[in-house]
């Protein structure tokens, strides 16, 4: 078996491994230990959200999905793997794992700098891949990178300026802030509105694919959004979330902002794409053509679009945190970038 086939098969095996986790906790003591360390290290992480991440990755690493993904590329023969420096975000569990998977399947190696908020789960995954194949492809560091060929870095708009300054001379992918949005027309079903609530609340809204803004027609009843959100009312039991909710509500009250709230979530009219924790922005639209032009003008602020309308690049309600392997962050084809390093 050639190394590339071994790497692909290992990804599929990892998908099976993660898919079996929920029903076989007793056989996953090392993984559960990593989960518990991750939860202690980051109060935004919990067992439910981490298991949700595992289910998403199990679905993505299904044999048919992996083979469909790699079939789009004419992989070059890698005689000497390149070393790719990866700077990962840590806002939600394993958020940088797609970059790792891409480096792995491209036949290259990675020097990885995990975010301090998410440093226990990803090493378990890379260790699994290496043990499955006998291929050593990953190193972890918390120091400055040395001896690398390319960079993939994810962070805020501020950190992106830093990344560009230090890594601009290398082949690179540098990602900035983006957000998920939803476009509603009032024809959504109850099931779709509950799916939208998942897109908004899952991972406490911390992911770049979480919906932080909705566009609604002029006569839209915002209570439909609150109705979908109600199933997540227990989110307020998380102390960090509750503190953010209370703080943002107090700020809005003192600032005399108009907003609606239901005891655990705030909705307010705002043109911004990025909303604070426990908040959702909305903006009215009256013309779908003008709305599409507006979205095209602001394309670099948008990670994904949820809608049942005929909108380009839209995805289904409830699926924002379940991207396919070919749904690249910031619409930048990571695997093509890596394949072209040779």
Secondary structure as GFF3:
##gff-version 3
##sequence-region A 1 342
A	DSSP	alpha_helix	3	19	.	.	.	ID=ss1
A	DSSP	three_ten_helix	21	23	.	.	.	ID=ss2
A	DSSP	three_ten_helix	25	27	.	.	.	ID=ss3
A	DSSP	alpha_helix	29	41	.	.	.	ID=ss4
A	DSSP	alpha_helix	47	60	.	.	.	ID=ss5
A	DSSP	alpha_helix	63	70	.	.	.	ID=ss6
A	DSSP	beta_strand	83	87	.	.	.	ID=ss7
A	DSSP	alpha_helix	97	105	.	.	.	ID=ss8
A	DSSP	beta_strand	109	113	.	.	.	ID=ss9
A	DSSP	alpha_helix	121	133	.	.	.	ID=ss10
A	DSSP	beta_strand	138	140	.	.	.	ID=ss11
A	DSSP	beta_strand	150	154	.	.	.	ID=ss12
A	DSSP	alpha_helix	157	167	.	.	.	ID=ss13
A	DSSP	beta_strand	171	175	.	.	.	ID=ss14
A	DSSP	beta_strand	179	183	.	.	.	ID=ss15
A	DSSP	alpha_helix	190	201	.	.	.	ID=ss16
A	DSSP	three_ten_helix	202	205	.	.	.	ID=ss17
A	DSSP	beta_strand	211	217	.	.	.	ID=ss18
A	DSSP	alpha_helix	223	229	.	.	.	ID=ss19
A	DSSP	three_ten_helix	230	237	.	.	.	ID=ss20
A	DSSP	alpha_helix	239	254	.	.	.	ID=ss21
A	DSSP	beta_strand	260	261	.	.	.	ID=ss22
A	DSSP	beta_strand	266	269	.	.	.	ID=ss23
A	DSSP	beta_strand	279	285	.	.	.	ID=ss24
A	DSSP	alpha_helix	288	297	.	.	.	ID=ss25
A	DSSP	three_ten_helix	299	301	.	.	.	ID=ss26
A	DSSP	beta_strand	302	307	.	.	.	ID=ss27
A	DSSP	beta_strand	314	315	.	.	.	ID=ss28
A	DSSP	three_ten_helix	329	331	.	.	.	ID=ss29
A	DSSP	alpha_helix	334	339	.	.	.	ID=ss30
###
